[in-house]
Amino acid sequence: MRCIIAQGVSWSTPTAHTVINNVSISLGNEKTGLAGLNGSGKTTFVRLLLGELPPTAGTVERFCRLGYLPQSFELNPDASVADLLGIAGGVSTIAQLESGVLDDSVLAAVGDAWRIAERARIELSKFGLGDIQFERRIRELSGGETTKVLLAGLMLSEPQFIILDEPTNNLDLDSRHALYEFIHKWPRGALLVSHDRTLLNSVDQIAELFSGSLKIFGGNYTSYAAQRQMEDNAAARGMTNAKKALRKTIATARETLDRQNRRASRGKRTAARSGQAKIILNALRGNSEKTTSRLVAVFERKIEQAEQNLEEARRRIRSQNRVRRCGCSSYRGFVADNHGPRTSCRDRTEWLRQDDAAEAYRWRN
């Protein structure tokens, strides 16, 4: 059964910065890990899947009951464990019965109340909190205990698909192992947003968010890391080849134009010694200048294409593998003089390093 189907989903900020770009995914009974660098849009994507954010483009359809544990949550410190579990009414009924209240409404509700309380104990015990008092206040709990109570409450809602956003952040080692065991035994679908490699090694596939796009890797985190390393190596080779191609194109342009300039100079001297009429000399000079201009235009296009190829190669390098060397002043000069406005230097230096930009700038000037 498919629980969530997202098709062509995009989302942009009010300032038109694209965070999610044309993403499609179908989630069912498999366990999926959502990976990506901090700031890559993982939580935004989760909110789109849940319907908390409307997509800028595309559709998200949900076909089953979802359970969600957010990365961060604001809770009333005076709320009780029973409140977090969603069983405060049942706990109140049991308390009334134990205090001697025997009216019809209490007696009618007490059966369900006992069953709910017993289920809550079972779920809490899975996370090592089987003996916690339902009356305890949130302010008395550690961050890890609060997370575990929320997880237990999530299970009480009987979800058909769960989404956990960084669930191990506040957990100690024992609690993490309890969560690993819970995920291992979970029989339905799940989307786990995490940097915890042990947790991600329990999934069936990894969905990686990178530069707004989503790519699916079959297998757990170990398999994903191996596949990604192969892709990174290929991307690095592609960038090296693109860099060599740019420099070779610039060198060829210089050599060709140098030859043309020497040829033009020789022709000018020869024509001057030949005593030809001035109108003929001017015509020859004009032809030479046209030839030079055509060559410059040809190599401008080739260099522009080589720069685009290099930029595209750099886009395939994941952020943590990029070498950043700002060269803003040189790059701004070459952009302003030769290409008109582009994106800011801060953005562009992610893709075009100073030495490559300066090389093109020196040839053009």
MARLO-274488 format. One record per residue: x, y, z of N, C-alpha, C in turn. Coordinates in steps of 0.001 Angstrom, whole numbers, padded with zeros to 6 digits, always signed. Layout:
XYZXYZXYZ/...
***
This chain:
+000837-001200+000000+000000+000000+000000+000871+001248+000000/+000579+002186-000869+001278+003462-000902+000638+004403+000118/+001439+004991+000987+000918+005900+002009+001044+007368+001608/+002156+007708+000950+002378+009092+000520+002906+009069-000914/+002312+009866-001771+002811+010012-003142+002994+011497-003423/+004232+011901-003668+004555+013276-004033+004979+013291-005495/+004410+014205-006259+004709+014277-007693+005065+015711-008087/+006296+015872-008600+006739+017170-009100+006673+018282-008080/+006995+017971-006831+006836+018948-005749+008005+019937-005724/+007678+021202-005672+008666+022269-005513+008195+023193-004400/+009163+023842-003753+008823+024840-002737+009907+025899-002721/+009465+027163-002724+010381+028301-002702+010026+029226-001552/+011026+029939-001061+010804+030917+000001+010104+032149-000579/+009589+033027+000279+008965+034265-000234+009920+035119-001064/+011237+034922-000867+012220+035679-001665+012608+034933-002933/+011843+033894-003282+012024+033130-004524+013269+032247-004514/+013785+031921-003334+014884+030946-003249+014287+029543-003271/+014671+028739-004250+014121+027393-004391+014819+026439-003424/+014038+025817-002548+014571+024860-001574+014345+023428-002055/+013149+023151-002553+012784+021843-003095+012408+022043-004559/+013009+021252-005442+012837+021497-006874+012384+020229-007611/+011091+020176-007960+010548+019122-008818+010856+017717-008289/+010487+017477-007051+010775+016207-006385+009565+015286-006440/+009819+014023-006738+008763+013004-006727+009231+011800-005906/+008328+011248-005117+008654+010047-004336+007353+009354-003939/+007416+008032-003836+006285+007231-003390+006724+006422-002176/+006009+006561-001062+006384+005910+000189+005290+004951+000610/+005708+003714+000942+004755+002699+001361+005254+001931+002562/+005356+000621+002447+005734-000212+003591+007234-000295+003829/+008031+000283+002921+009473+000249+003125+009903+001318+004140/+011075+001099+004737+011677+002093+005628+012671+002911+004800/+012499+004234+004846+013318+005133+004047+014054+006099+004957/+015345+006251+004735+016124+007253+005446+016249+008497+004587/+015994+009662+005164+016146+010927+004437+017450+011568+004873/+018405+011648+003941+019729+012160+004244+019975+013463+003506/+020939+014221+003990+021298+015487+003350+022035+016369+004331/+022760+017342+003800+023492+018260+004648+022531+019117+005457/+023016+019654+006572+022221+020620+007321+021864+021793+006414/+020590+022180+006436+020160+023280+005592+019752+022874+004194/+019764+021567+003908+019413+021106+002555+017907+021063+002323/+017112+021239+003390+015657+021284+003220+014930+020042+003673/+015558+019226+004505+014926+017959+004918+013632+018203+005702/+013686+019072+006711+012493+019337+007513+011417+020013+006674/+011816+020903+005775+010851+021531+004857+010150+020463+004021/+010920+019508+003525+010344+018447+002705+009362+017606+003518/+009722+017308+004761+008819+016547+005630+007510+017307+005835/+007609+018598+006060+006391+019405+006262+005524+019429+005002/+006161+019386+003842+005394+019296+002599+004659+017962+002517/+005338+016880+002900+004709+015563+002870+003541+015473+003841/+003670+016139+004983+002621+016089+005997+001459+017014+005682/+001655+017947+004758+000613+018915+004457+000684+020160+005313/+001761+020315+006092+001917+021512+006923+002332+022714+006086/+002951+022456+004929+003323+023501+003985+002679+023195+002635/+002090+024179+001987+001581+023943+000626+002742+024043-000365/+002842+023125-001314+003932+023209-002289+003736+024383-003249/+004846+024930-003714+004792+025966-004748+004285+025367-006054/+004675+024129-006298+004211+023401-007489+004149+021922-007134/+003361+021163-007894+003259+019726-007661+002171+019373-006661/+002053+018066-006390+001004+017570-005495+001575+016554-004508/+000942+016483-003329+001241+015461-002330-000076+014824-001910/-000175+013504-002054-001376+012777-001654-001030+011819-000513/-001925+011741+000470-001732+010872+001627-002896+009875+001692/-002552+008598+001878-003560+007546+001796-003643+006697+003073/-002948+007080+004132-002993+006278+005358-002811+007187+006566/-002953+006618+007728-002833+007362+008981-001350+007550+009315/-000927+008810+009462+000481+009131+009683+000747+009452+011148/+001919+009041+011603+002402+009432+012915+003682+010217+012743/+003800+011365+013423+004927+012267+013188+005558+012712+014495/+006878+012569+014582+007645+013113+015699+008556+014198+015143/+008284+015487+015456+009093+016563+014892+010473+016637+015536/+011377+017340+014855+012727+017519+015379+012722+018384+016630/+011929+019417+016625+011818+020301+017792+010336+020507+018091/+010025+020647+019371+008625+020805+019752+008547+021687+020987/+007479+022459+021056+007230+023309+022211+006092+022689+023012/+006388+022372+024266+005401+021707+025119+005140+022548+026353/+003948+022431+026875+003598+023086+028130+004330+022372+029266/+005235+023063+029971+006006+022378+031026+005132+021834+032151/+003901+022351+032266+003006+021866+033315+002126+020705+032852/+002265+020337+031558+001507+019189+031063+002048+017916+031704/+001202+016909+031785+001580+015645+032411+001998+014628+031356/+002603+013541+031827+002930+012434+030928+001660+011925+030251/+000564+011858+031003-000722+011415+030432-001174+012341+029307/-000945+013648+029486-001301+014605+028429-000513+014316+027158/+000800+014077+027319+001649+013798+026156+001229+012512+025462/+000795+011547+026233+000371+010270+025668-001026+010348+025061/-001768+011388+025393-003135+011518+024895-004134+010666+025649/-003816+010337+026910-004700+009458+027682-005136+010117+028992/-005089+011441+029043-005397+012142+030292-006824+011833+030759/-007765+011730+029825-009138+011426+030208-009268+010068+030875/-008619+009060+030304-008665+007719+030892-008001+007670+032246/-006868+008347+032394-006173+008373+033684-007039+009057+034734/-007751+010121+034336-008649+010818+035268-009786+009900+035712/-010302+009100+034790-011380+008165+035130-010907+007143+036155/-009701+006600+035931-009158+005611+036879-008954+006241+038247/-008448+007501+038257-008219+008193+039530-009530+008398+040289/-010600+008734+039558-011905+008910+040223-012384+007601+040821/-012220+006513+040097-012652+005209+040608-011875+004853+041862/-010560+005094+041830-009729+004744+042988-010020+005616+044197/-010570+006812+043944-010908+007704+045065-012317+007448+045596/-013041+006481+045010-014344+006096+045531-015524+006619+044757/-015274+007297+043630-016387+007792+042811-016933+006624+041997/-018206+006273+042218-018765+005087+041575-020025+005410+040774/-020115+006629+040260-021316+006952+039486-021273+006232+038140/-022409+006273+037426-022565+005489+036199-021549+005886+035117/-021254+007181+034983-020346+007628+033919-018938+007087+034133/-018494+007044+035379-017168+006506+035689-017142+005008+035432/-018163+004309+035894-018194+002860+035708-018279+002484+034231/-018978+003305+033422-019107+003006+032000-017786+003201+031259/-016982+004127+031762-015747+004466+031051-014527+003732+031577/-014629+003117+032738-013427+002601+033380-012800+001431+032614/-013619+000641+031920-013070-000490+031178-012108-000039+030093/-012576+000924+029279-011701+001466+028232-010493+002159+028835/-010708+002847+029954-009605+003573+030600-008501+002613+031033/-008865+001484+031609-007859+000506+032030-007103-000051+030830/-007840-000344+029742-007183-000888+028544-006197+000117+027943/-006601+001389+027903-005715+002419+027345-004478+002590+028215/-004689+002590+029524-003552+002745+030436-002592+001564+030316/-003130+000390+030165-002281-000792+030025-001494-000734+028717/-002144-000316+027640-001423-000167+026359-000320+000869+026476/-000615+001962+027179+000395+003000+027362+001598+002451+028124/+001358+001634+029131+002463+001022+029890+003316+000143+028975/+002658-000607+028127+003386-001495+027213+004277-000688+026283/+003729+000395+025713+004516+001216+024794+005651+001920+025529/+005380+002430+026720+006420+003103+027498+007542+002137+027882/+007168+000891+028181+008175-000093+028585+009146-000403+027450/+008692-000249+026211+009585-000486+025070+010742+000507+025049/+010524+001661+025708+011558+002683+025763+012125+002848+027171/+011919+001847+027994+012504+001866+029336+011792+002759+030323/+010537+003105+030063+009793+003997+030957+008516+003333+031476/+008548+002037+031627+007350+001314+032053+006841+001708+033419/+007702+002245+034290+007298+002584+035663+007043+004075+035857/+007120+004873+034800+006939+006311+034960+005503+006621+035386/+005337+007596+036256+004007+007979+036714+003319+008847+035668/+002056+008551+035413+001305+009332+034436+001139+010784+034873/+001220+011043+036191+000989+012393+036710+002234+013273+036657/+003401+012711+036339+004622+013530+036312+004517+014645+035278/+005116+015793+035622+005060+016953+034753+006246+016949+033781/+006039+017575+032624+007064+017604+031591+008333+018288+032100/+008170+019321+032928+009337+020033+033430+010239+019147+034289/+009710+018017+034754+010495+017103+035578+011242+016067+034751/+010990+016037+033432+011594+015029+032560+012810+015588+031847/+013743+014708+031542+014873+015093+030697+014398+015164+029242/+015249+015733+028381+014898+015782+026962+014702+014398+026380/+015559+013457+026786+015439+012091+026290+014162+011422+026759/+013799+011638+028029+012566+011047+028546+011339+011616+027827/+011362+012916+027567+010252+013542+026851+010101+012943+025458/+011240+012775+024761+011209+012190+023419+010618+010789+023460/+011008+010002+024442+010515+008620+024542+009017+008574+024855/+008543+009509+025699+007106+009570+025975+006346+009920+024703/+006899+010862+023919+006252+011236+022661+006217+010064+021683/+007307+009291+021643+007334+008113+020772+006284+007094+021205/+006163+006892+022520+005150+005962+023024+003746+006452+022669/+003517+007773+022809+002222+008338+022444+001932+008182+020960/+003000+008292+020160+002856+008104+018711+002339+006701+018416/+002868+005723+019117+002449+004342+018883+001015+004086+019345/+000580+004825+020377-000793+004661+020847-001812+005115+019799/-001389+006003+018910-002300+006480+017867-002441+005476+016729/-001714+004369+016796-001762+003288+015809-001553+003802+014380/-000430+004453+014136-000179+004960+012780+000124+003821+011820/-000155+004063+010560+000189+003095+009514+001522+003430+008844/+001982+004656+009082+003268+005099+008544+003798+006159+009503/+005088+006059+009857+005650+007014+010811+006748+007850+010158/+006822+009100+010586+007867+010021+010144+008554+010555+011392/+009833+010268+011528+010607+010696+012693+011715+011631+012227/+011714+012858+012745+012707+013862+012361+013752+013968+013463/+014947+013461+013186+016075+013451+014131+015656+012883+015492/+015137+011663+015537+014602+011123+016795+015664+010808+017842/+016940+010659+017437+017970+010285+018417+018675+011488+019030/+018272+012705+018669+019012+013891+019109+019155+014001+020618/+018083+013708+021364+018103+013908+022823+018231+012607+023613/+018567+011534+022919+018572+010230+023583+019969+009834+024037/+020037+009199+025222+021307+008634+025670+021533+007300+024955/+022662+006669+025226+023036+005470+024483+022011+004358+024639/+021558+004112+025881+020578+003043+026104+019268+003333+025379/+018855+004611+025410+017613+004990+024743+017744+004857+023236/+018932+005177+022707+019156+005012+021271+019011+003548+020883/+019600+002669+021687+019501+001239+021376+018041+000781+021426/+017251+001338+022359+015830+001001+022424+015120+001460+021153/+015501+002645+020652+014899+003144+019418+015317+002281+018229/+016606+001906+018178+017067+001038+017079+016264-000256+017057/+016049-000825+018233+015302-002083+018323+013850-001879+017887/+013271-000750+018313+011891-000447+017932+011765-000335+016405/+012690+000404+015761+012630+000576+014308+012857-000766+013607/+013770-001568+014150+014035-002880+013557+012769-003744+013548/+011969-003646+014604+010776-004483+014726+009536-003839+014105/+009622-002547+013778+008449-001854+013230+008049-002507+011911/+006808-002990+011795+006420-003798+010624+005895-002998+009440/+005809-001677+009594+005199-000864+008539+006214+000117+007974/+005701+001052+007171+006585+002005+006525+007029+003118+007455/+008180+003693+007137+008714+004777+007957+009608+005668+007106/+009639+006954+007474+010593+007904+006914+011388+008454+008086/+012700+008197+008076+013567+008585+009185+014530+009665+008725/+014390+010848+009300+015306+011952+009000+016366+011939+010077/+017609+011659+009695+018623+011479+010731+020026+011557+010151/+020984+011912+011038+022410+011791+010722+023016+010577+011440/+022174+009853+012162+022627+008690+012937+022812+007508+011984/+024073+007125+011766+024352+006085+010783+023828+004724+011220/+023855+004466+012521+023322+003185+012999+021831+003096+012704/+021110+004178+012955+019677+004192+012663+019439+004032+011166/+020223+004749+010351+020032+004695+008906+020461+003358+008305/+021213+002581+009045+021566+001242+008560+020426+000239+008739/+019322+000697+009334+018163-000196+009513+017106+000018+008438/+017394+000896+007445+016382+001218+006439+016587+000399+005167/+015589+000450+004301+015639-000271+003032+016198+000574+001896/+016088+001895+002048+016588+002784+001002+016901+004146+001612/+017768+004889+000939+018119+006237+001354+017648+007212+000276/+016932+008247+000704+016557+009350-000188+017440+010535+000183/+018262+010983-000745+019202+012070-000461+018718+013370-001097/+018607+014406-000254+018306+015749-000731+019611+016475-000991/+019794+016944-002221+021024+017635-002594+020700+018689-003636/+020987+019941-003313+020714+021063-004225+019255+021090-004667/+018349+020778-003746+016922+020850-004028+016333+019632-004689/+017183+018709-005137+016705+017504-005822+016785+016293-004900/+015989+015283-005211+015941+014073-004401+016370+012882-005251/+017288+012088-004708+017737+010889-005410+017623+009696-004471/+017113+008584-004995+016914+007385-004196+018087+006426-004400/+018630+005930-003298+019679+004920-003316+019136+003663-002642/+019153+002546-003343+018699+001296-002746+019670+000824-001680/+019149+000253-000600+019997-000264+000468+020110+000700+001632/+020849+000260+002662+020979+001058+003875+022074+002119+003726/+022444+002742+004867+023392+003853+004802+024760+003406+004299/+025221+002238+004722+026526+001750+004285+026571+001604+002775/+025498+001031+002207+025409+000889+000764+025344+002251+000078/+024564+003144+000656+024439+004508+000113+025776+005226+000110/+026524+005116+001216+027812+005809+001304+028781+005307+000236/+028749+003985-000031+029633+003421-001060+029231+003928-002453/+027921+003939-002723+027456+004437-004022+027779+005918-004189/+027594+006671-003123+027856+008108-003197+029338+008393-003403/+030197+007577-002770+031640+007760-002953+032026+007550-004411/+031418+006543-005038+031695+006312-006452+031255+007515-007282/+030079+008063-006974+029596+009229-007706+030487+010446-007466/+030930+010615-006207+031809+011743-005894+033124+011641-006645/+033667+010420-006733+034925+010231-007471+034737+010566-008950/+033603+010121-009504+033327+010422-010913+033143+011920-011117/+032461+012577-010173+032249+014023-010281+033573+014776-010189/+034461+014296-009306+035776+014945-009177+036581+014808-010466/+036514+013621-011076+037211+013435-012350+036614+014345-013425/+035283+014456-013420+034629+015321-014392+035040+016773-014226/+035186+017217-012968+035590+018596-012731+037025+018822-013183/+037903+017849-012908+039296+017967-013342+039383+018049-014863/+038627+017197-015551+038629+017219-017013+038065+018533-017555/+037008+019044-016909+036425+020314-017355+037392+021466-017151/+038116+021433-016051+039122+022464-015797+040223+022418-016857/+040690+021206-017166+041724+021068-018200+041219+021559-019556/+039951+021239-019839+039385+021658-021126+039310+023181-021225/+038925+023859-020125+038870+025317-020126+040245+025912-020372/+041234+025404-019652+042584+025953-019801+043158+025668-021194/+042845+024496-021728+043318+024180-023077+042665+025097-024107/+041370+025365-023928+040672+026257-024857+041273+027657-024813/+041575+028143-023601+042175+029473-023465+043562+029504-024102/+044352+028436-023865+045697+028382-024447+045637+028359-025969/+044690+027571-026502+044534+027505-027960+044129+028865-028525/+043235+029561-027818+042802+030882-028258+043979+031845-028306/+044784+031843-027251+045947+032732-027218+046904+032436-028382/+047181+031131-028552+048137+030741-029596+047608+031121-030979/+046336+030867-031240+045751+031182-032551+045758+032683-032818/+045372+033466-031807+045329+034918-032003+046728+035512-032109/+047688+034931-031396+049074+035394-031541+049550+035174-032975/+049238+033980-033521+049642+033706-034904+048970+034682-035866/+047680+034948-035637+046963+035879-036499+047555+037286-036410/+047899+037709-035208+048488+039043-035055+049854+039135-035732/+050661+038058-035610+051970+038074-036276+051786+038089-037789/+050819+037305-038284+050554+037265-039717+050097+038638-040218/+049238+039279-039420+048755+040601-039815+049887+041621-039835/+050795+041518-038859+051915+042458-038805+052837+042264-039998/+053119+041004-040341+053968+040749-041498+053314+041266-042774/+052016+041008-042884+051310+041479-044073+051326+042987-044177/+051204+043667-043038+051214+045121-043044+052580+045657-043512/+053644+045035-042992+054982+045498-043395+055245+045226-044878/+054824+044042-045324+055022+043693-046743+054257+044639-047654/+053008+044932-047277+052194+045822-048096+052781+047225-048142/+053313+047678-046995+053884+049024-046952+055097+049134-047875/+055917+048056-047926+057113+048085-048775+056760+047948-050257/+055585+047371-050538+055220+047115-051938+054795+048370-052679/+054521+049447-051965+054115+050695-052592+052710+050684-053127/+051841+049797-052598+050461+049744-053091+049685+050983-052652/+048598+051236-053369+047781+052403-053083+047193+052313-051677/+046936+053492-051060+046447+053540-049682+045104+052849-049530/+044266+052980-050562+042934+052368-050470+043030+050849-050400/+044026+050300-051111+044231+048842-051074+044771+048429-049715/+045709+049234-049194+046274+048923-047871+045189+048945-046800/+044292+049925-046882+043201+050008-045902+042268+048803-046006/+042034+048345-047238+041177+047175-047438+041808+045931-046839/+043119+045780-047050+043821+044623-046483+043793+044669-044953/+043991+045876-044414+043965+046013-042962+042579+045677-042426/+041545+046131-043123+040185+045831-042688+039882+044348-042717/+040348+043645-043748+040143+042195-043824+040830+041482-042674/+042047+041948-042364+042793+041326-041256+042059+041519-039935/+041534+042734-039727+040820+043012-038471+039529+042198-038383/+038861+042016-039538+037646+041192-039535+037959+039739-039180/+039085+039252-039739+039499+037881-039420+039766+037740-037933/+040479+038711-037368+040775+038680-035927+039487+038727-035111/+038557+039583-035508+037289+039695-034776+036511+038394-034829/+036510+037752-035999+035798+036473-036108+036432+035417-035200/+037772+035390-035174+038462+034432-034298+038136+034700-032833/+038150+035977-032454+037826+036328-031064+036417+035857-030724/+035466+036087-031625+034073+035679-031370+033960+034172-031228/+034680+033434-032106+034647+031969-032038+035163+031481-030695/+036310+032024-030277+036896+031552-029018+036130+032061-027805/+035471+033219-027901+034603+033663-026820+033518+032622-026567/+032927+032125-027655+031867+031115-027514+032417+029818-026930/+033612+029427-027409+034205+028180-026903+034561+028295-025419/+035110+029437-025047+035472+029628-023636+034219+029693-022774/+033186+030374-023263+031928+030435-022526+031361+029028-022307/+031414+028191-023350+030925+026822-023225+031768+026024-022253/+033092+026209-022306+033982+025492-021385+033731+025923-019946/+033446+027211-019741+033108+027697-018399+031802+027076-017915/+030833+026990-018795+029556+026379-018419+029738+024902-018066/+030581+024217-018840+030854+022802-018536+031516+022655-017182/+032445+023573-016868+033127+023517-015571+032149+023809-014441/+031279+024787-014646+030297+025095-013613+029374+023906-013369/+028934+023259-014447+028068+022095-014307+028791+020959-013592/+030071+020790-013896+030855+019754-013206+030954+020068-011719/+031125+021341-011381+031222+021707-009966+029891+021531-009254/+028788+021695-009964+027483+021504-009342+027282+020051-008910/+027993+019145-009551+027865+017729-009189+028735+017360-007993/+029554+018302-007532+030372+018068-006347+029557+018450-005123/+029379+017533-004190+028611+017839-002994+029326+018903-002172/+028544+019690-001442+029070+020886-000778+030265+020590+000112/+030219+019470+000836+031299+019213+001777+032605+018871+001070/+032553+018585-000246+033758+018240-000991+034288+019400-001828/+033562+020539-001820+033994+021651-002651+035166+022389-002031/+036025+022919-002878+037114+023776-002433+036697+025206-002715/+036617+026017-001672+036147+027381-001855+037325+028342-001716/+037550+029102-002792+038549+030160-002754+037902+031396-003352/+037531+032346-002574+036706+033461-003037+037307+034332-004102/+037842+034780-004684+038329+035602-005747+037335+036594-006200/+036584+037184-005239+035432+038009-005613+035825+039213-006452/+036909+039929-006088+037222+041158-006797+037560+040883-008255/+038401+039868-008504+038762+039532-009885+037533+039055-010648/+036729+038239-010010+035590+037659-010719+034543+038724-011038/+034304+039629-010086+033331+040682-010364+033763+041510-011571/+035076+041782-011667+035566+042570-012784+035317+041880-014102/+035614+040585-014163+035459+039889-015438+033997+039698-015795/+033145+039531-014771+031711+039413-015052+031152+040745-015543/+031470+041831-014834+030896+043118-015183+031358+043580-016562/+032632+043352-016898+033177+043841-018157+032763+042999-019350/+032481+041726-019119+032323+040834-020255+030974+040149-020370/+030262+040027-019274+029041+039210-019336+027807+039909-018789/+027934+041082-018218+026766+041691-017605+026464+041031-016272/+025370+041379-015619+025096+040885-014262+024811+039393-014232/+025356+038734-013224+025016+037330-012934+024663+037239-011465/+024741+036019-010933+024481+035849-009520+025647+036406-008728/+025444+036554-007407+026448+037209-006586+027729+036405-006504/+028805+037114-006176+030098+036447-006054+030042+035350-004999/+029352+035622-003912+029290+034638-002833+028711+033325-003323/+027683+033411-004178+027088+032195-004721+027987+031569-005780/+028493+032403-006685+029202+031874-007828+030529+031225-007457/+031199+031708-006414+032494+031120-006077+032351+029707-005552/+031115+029291-005262+030910+027882-004949+031282+027027-006161/+031108+027597-007368+031275+026788-008567+032524+027159-009368/+032906+028435-009346+033994+028871-010204+035086+029468-009332/+036181+028789-009141+037223+029272-008254+038010+030402-008892/+038785+031072-008062+039491+032263-008493+040429+031996-009668/+041187+030897-009611+042175+030667-010660+041523+030456-012018/+040370+029773-012073+039683+029562-013344+039129+030881-013880/+038489+031667-013003+037921+032942-013434+039019+033892-013893/+040108+033939-013135+041194+034850-013478+041831+034472-014807/+041915+033166-015076+042497+032708-016345+041667+033220-017521/+040360+033102-017424+039482+033609-018482+039552+035131-018565/+039621+035767-017400+039689+037228-017371+040956+037745-018061/+042086+037090-017791+043347+037545-018397+043301+037397-019913/+042695+036297-020412+042625+036121-021870+041766+037207-022498/+040618+037505-021862+039705+038487-022455+040260+039902-022415/+041161+040156-021509+041667+041504-021364+043137+041615-021779/
***
